[in-house]
Amino acid sequence: MTSSNVSAGATKVADLTINEFRELVQEVVIQTLSEMMGDPDEGLELRDDFVEELKQSLANVEAGGKTVPAQKVAERLGLTW
């Protein structure tokens, strides 16, 4: 169902065909999931000091530095159940 098929506010759900209704539901689900799962920080830039910390961390790992598995970090922060 495209916006050309239905003018805003002029059509009732009861007036839609089954295919138009399915398309409407699909559009609403996709929009809702996009809003819920979208990255709220998209388009923002990292602070320069944070970029430097990341670079240092990556260099440390490349040089053989110790890493901590994500599961261990989650446990330490009480994020597991």
C-alpha positions as CSV (number, residue, x, y, z in Angstrom):
1,M,0.0,0.0,0.0
2,T,1.5,3.3,-1.0
3,S,0.5,6.7,0.2
4,S,-1.1,7.3,-3.2
5,N,-3.5,4.4,-2.5
6,V,-4.9,6.0,0.6
7,S,-5.2,9.7,1.4
8,A,-4.4,10.5,5.0
9,G,-7.4,10.2,7.3
10,A,-9.9,9.4,4.5
11,T,-9.9,5.6,4.6
12,K,-11.0,3.3,7.3
13,V,-9.4,0.0,8.0
14,A,-12.7,-1.7,7.1
15,D,-12.4,-0.1,3.6
16,L,-9.0,-1.7,3.0
17,T,-8.4,-4.9,1.0
18,I,-6.7,-7.7,2.8
19,N,-3.5,-6.9,0.9
20,E,-3.7,-3.2,1.7
21,F,-4.2,-4.1,5.4
22,R,-1.2,-6.4,5.4
23,E,0.9,-3.7,3.8
24,L,-0.3,-1.2,6.3
25,V,0.6,-3.5,9.2
26,Q,4.0,-4.3,7.7
27,E,4.8,-0.6,7.3
28,V,3.8,0.0,11.0
29,V,5.8,-2.9,12.3
30,I,8.9,-1.8,10.2
31,Q,8.6,1.8,11.4
32,T,8.2,0.7,15.0
33,L,11.1,-1.7,14.9
34,S,13.3,1.0,13.2
35,E,12.4,3.5,16.0
36,M,13.0,0.9,18.8
37,M,16.2,-0.6,17.4
38,G,17.7,2.4,15.6
39,D,20.9,3.9,16.8
40,P,20.0,7.0,18.8
41,D,23.7,8.1,18.4
42,E,23.8,7.8,14.7
43,G,25.4,10.8,13.1
44,L,27.0,12.0,16.3
45,E,30.8,12.3,16.5
46,L,33.0,10.8,19.1
47,R,34.9,13.1,21.4
48,D,38.6,13.4,20.5
49,D,39.7,12.2,23.9
50,F,37.5,9.1,23.5
51,V,38.9,8.4,20.1
52,E,42.4,8.5,21.6
53,E,41.4,6.1,24.3
54,L,40.1,3.7,21.7
55,K,43.3,3.9,19.7
56,Q,45.4,3.2,22.8
57,S,43.2,0.3,23.7
58,L,43.5,-1.2,20.2
59,A,47.3,-0.7,20.2
60,N,47.5,-2.4,23.6
61,V,45.6,-5.4,22.2
62,E,47.7,-5.6,19.1
63,A,50.9,-5.5,21.3
64,G,49.6,-8.6,23.1
65,G,47.8,-6.8,26.0
66,K,45.3,-8.7,28.1
67,T,41.6,-8.5,27.2
68,V,38.5,-9.3,29.2
69,P,35.7,-11.4,27.7
70,A,32.4,-9.5,27.4
71,Q,30.7,-12.2,29.5
72,K,33.1,-11.4,32.4
73,V,32.5,-7.7,32.1
74,A,28.7,-8.3,32.1
75,E,29.1,-10.5,35.3
76,R,31.2,-7.8,37.1
77,L,28.5,-5.2,36.2
78,G,25.7,-7.4,37.3
79,L,24.2,-7.6,33.8
80,T,23.6,-11.3,33.7
81,W,20.8,-13.3,35.1
